[in-house]
Amino acid sequence: QVQPVESGGGWVQAGGSLRLSCAASGRTFRGRTMGWFRQAPGKEREFVSSIAWNGGMVEYGDSVKGRFTISRDNAKNTVSLQMNSLNPEDTAVYYCAVRSESFSGTSHYAHEYAYWGQGTQVTVST
């Protein structure tokens, strides 16, 4: 399986938290930068967060800094996104992605990611 699989989306009230997870095959995941992106209806895809292959570097989009935390477990081939203090503007489909080539850092460029999950819906109500 090359395509990563997201889980953990759902509905939450404003101010609440959700944790997204993404699982990928070892062959796809190993040594790769991972990213989270999101897309709300009628809007362009937006970078959320990225983490280097060893977890040593992380990057966040301006709209989620200080509220979201990305992490990875290389033994389990998973990457997670802890989302706190959610607000209605966070409502979107969240996608996990695997960068196409081995790379030592993070990336916020969607075109650099080759493998994308199907997405998981996050809905934040007032």
Sequence and secondary structure as in RCSB ss.txt:
>XXXX:A:sequence
QVQPVESGGGWVQAGGSLRLSCAASGRTFRGRTMGWFRQAPGKEREFVSSIAWNGGMVEYGDSVKGRFTISRDNA
KNTVSLQMNSLNPEDTAVYYCAVRSESFSGTSHYAHEYAYWGQGTQVTVST
>XXXX:A:secstr
  S EEE  EEEETT  EEEEEE  HHHHTT  EEEEEE TTS  EEEEEE TTSS EEE TTTTTTEEEEEETT
TTEEEEEE S  GGG EEEEEEEESS  SS    GGGEEEE   EEEEEE 
